[in-house]
Amino acid sequence: MKENFDKCFELVLGHEGKYVNDPRDPGGRTNMGVTQRNWETYVGKPVDENIMRNLTPDEVKPFYKKMYWNKIKGDDLPAGIDYATFDFAVNSGVNKAAKCLQEIVGVQPDGIIGMKSLEAIKAAPPDEVVDALCDMRMQFLKSLSKFNIYGKGWSSRVAQVKSVSDSMA
């Protein structure tokens, strides 16, 4: 829903945390969930560690809107489904989140949420879509080689997203 972006953004930031540069994480330098590689793409130039360390919520908010929310058509998704899909996209990529959502509602999963996808999503019971999306997300996360390292945190995050999304739906 159009009016849900601000709330969903705050919820995502609550999960993403501050600056990290975990050598086990292929994302490398990351602040508030924004990887250096993605930030450089967004701003159109190389950035250094200092820039990454000093990103602010106000700076990354337009990034999240453009790179994730708009691509999943967050303004057009029903409440609850918007947050569950947004958080999934931030954590695992827009394409993966969109394909899973499309598969749940019986649309050919191409990773692009268009009119046909939106019609099917809006026709489905929101709470059932949220539950299925979060379950599918957990199946995907458990299949990753880094699950033994990050699995506890990922599992907790998905459980919280599911609970909040269900209450929004």
C-alpha positions as CSV (number, residue, x, y, z in Angstrom):
1,M,0.0,0.0,0.0
2,K,1.2,3.5,-0.9
3,E,0.9,4.7,2.7
4,N,2.9,1.7,4.1
5,F,6.3,2.5,2.7
6,D,7.5,4.6,5.7
7,K,6.4,2.0,8.2
8,C,7.9,-0.9,6.1
9,F,11.2,1.0,5.7
10,E,11.5,1.5,9.5
11,L,10.7,-2.2,10.1
12,V,13.4,-3.2,7.5
13,L,16.0,-0.9,9.1
14,G,15.2,-2.5,12.4
15,H,16.4,-5.8,11.0
16,E,19.3,-4.6,9.0
17,G,21.3,-2.9,11.7
18,K,24.3,-0.6,11.3
19,Y,27.7,-0.9,9.6
20,V,29.3,-4.4,9.2
21,N,32.0,-5.9,7.2
22,D,31.8,-9.6,7.9
23,P,34.4,-11.5,5.9
24,R,32.0,-14.5,5.8
25,D,29.3,-12.4,4.1
26,P,29.7,-12.1,0.3
27,G,28.0,-8.6,0.5
28,G,31.1,-7.1,2.0
29,R,30.8,-3.6,3.5
30,T,27.2,-3.0,4.4
31,N,25.4,-0.3,6.4
32,M,21.7,-0.5,7.2
33,G,21.4,-3.4,4.7
34,V,22.9,-1.4,1.9
35,T,26.0,-3.1,0.4
36,Q,28.8,-1.0,-0.9
37,R,28.4,-2.5,-4.4
38,N,24.7,-1.6,-4.5
39,W,25.3,1.9,-3.1
40,E,28.0,2.5,-5.7
41,T,25.5,1.5,-8.4
42,Y,22.9,3.8,-6.9
43,V,25.1,6.8,-6.6
44,G,27.0,6.1,-9.8
45,K,30.5,6.3,-8.4
46,P,32.9,4.4,-6.2
47,V,32.7,5.0,-2.5
48,D,35.0,4.3,0.4
49,E,34.7,2.8,3.8
50,N,34.1,6.2,5.4
51,I,31.1,6.9,3.2
52,M,29.7,3.5,3.9
53,R,30.1,3.9,7.7
54,N,28.4,7.3,7.7
55,L,25.3,6.6,5.7
56,T,22.1,7.8,7.4
57,P,18.5,6.6,7.3
58,D,17.6,9.7,5.3
59,E,20.2,9.0,2.7
60,V,19.3,5.3,2.2
61,K,15.5,5.8,2.3
62,P,15.3,6.9,-1.4
63,F,17.6,4.0,-2.3
64,Y,15.2,1.5,-0.6
65,K,12.2,3.0,-2.4
66,K,13.8,2.9,-5.8
67,M,15.7,-0.3,-5.6
68,Y,13.2,-2.5,-3.7
69,W,9.8,-1.0,-3.0
70,N,9.1,0.4,-6.5
71,K,10.4,-2.8,-8.1
72,I,8.1,-5.0,-6.1
73,K,5.2,-2.6,-6.7
74,G,4.9,-2.0,-3.0
75,D,2.4,0.9,-3.4
76,D,0.1,-1.5,-5.2
77,L,0.4,-4.6,-3.0
78,P,-2.1,-5.2,-0.2
79,A,-1.1,-4.4,3.4
80,G,1.0,-7.1,4.9
81,I,1.9,-8.6,1.5
82,D,3.8,-5.4,0.8
83,Y,6.0,-5.6,3.9
84,A,6.6,-9.4,3.6
85,T,7.6,-9.0,0.0
86,F,9.7,-5.9,0.6
87,D,11.7,-7.5,3.4
88,F,12.2,-10.6,1.4
89,A,13.4,-8.5,-1.6
90,V,15.9,-6.6,0.6
91,N,17.2,-9.8,2.2
92,S,17.3,-12.1,-0.9
93,G,16.8,-9.9,-4.0
94,V,13.9,-8.5,-5.8
95,N,13.8,-11.2,-8.4
96,K,13.7,-14.0,-5.9
97,A,11.0,-12.3,-3.8
98,A,8.8,-11.5,-6.8
99,K,9.1,-15.0,-8.3
100,C,8.1,-16.6,-5.0
101,L,5.1,-14.2,-4.7
102,Q,4.1,-15.0,-8.3
103,E,4.3,-18.7,-7.8
104,I,2.1,-18.5,-4.7
105,V,-0.7,-16.7,-6.5
106,G,-0.4,-18.9,-9.6
107,V,1.2,-16.5,-12.1
108,Q,4.1,-17.5,-14.3
109,P,7.1,-16.5,-12.1
110,D,9.2,-14.1,-14.2
111,G,10.4,-11.9,-11.4
112,I,8.5,-8.8,-12.7
113,I,5.4,-7.8,-10.8
114,G,3.0,-6.5,-13.5
115,M,-0.7,-6.1,-13.9
116,K,-1.5,-9.8,-14.2
117,S,0.5,-10.5,-11.0
118,L,-1.2,-7.6,-9.2
119,E,-4.6,-8.9,-10.1
120,A,-3.8,-12.4,-8.8
121,I,-2.2,-11.0,-5.6
122,K,-5.2,-8.8,-4.9
123,A,-7.6,-11.7,-5.5
124,A,-5.8,-13.9,-2.9
125,P,-6.4,-13.9,0.8
126,P,-3.6,-11.6,2.2
127,D,-3.0,-13.7,5.3
128,E,-2.6,-16.9,3.3
129,V,-0.2,-15.2,0.8
130,V,1.9,-13.8,3.7
131,D,2.1,-17.2,5.4
132,A,3.0,-19.0,2.2
133,L,5.6,-16.3,1.2
134,C,7.3,-16.5,4.6
135,D,7.3,-20.3,4.5
136,M,8.8,-20.3,1.0
137,R,11.4,-17.7,2.1
138,M,12.4,-20.0,5.0
139,Q,12.8,-22.9,2.6
140,F,15.0,-20.8,0.4
141,L,17.1,-19.6,3.3
142,K,17.6,-23.1,4.7
143,S,19.0,-24.1,1.3
144,L,21.8,-21.6,1.4
145,S,25.3,-22.6,2.4
146,K,25.5,-19.7,4.9
147,F,22.5,-20.9,6.8
148,N,24.7,-22.6,9.5
149,I,26.2,-19.1,10.2
150,Y,23.3,-16.8,9.8
151,G,20.3,-19.2,10.1
152,K,19.3,-18.3,13.6
153,G,19.0,-14.6,12.8
154,W,17.3,-15.2,9.5
155,S,14.8,-17.5,11.1
156,S,14.0,-14.9,13.8
157,R,13.7,-12.2,11.2
158,V,11.3,-14.2,9.0
159,A,9.2,-15.1,12.1
160,Q,8.9,-11.4,13.0
161,V,8.1,-10.4,9.5
162,K,5.4,-13.0,9.3
163,S,3.8,-11.9,12.6
164,V,3.9,-8.2,11.7
165,S,2.7,-8.8,8.1
166,D,-0.2,-11.0,9.3
167,S,-1.3,-8.2,11.7
168,M,-1.1,-5.7,8.8
169,A,-3.1,-8.0,6.6
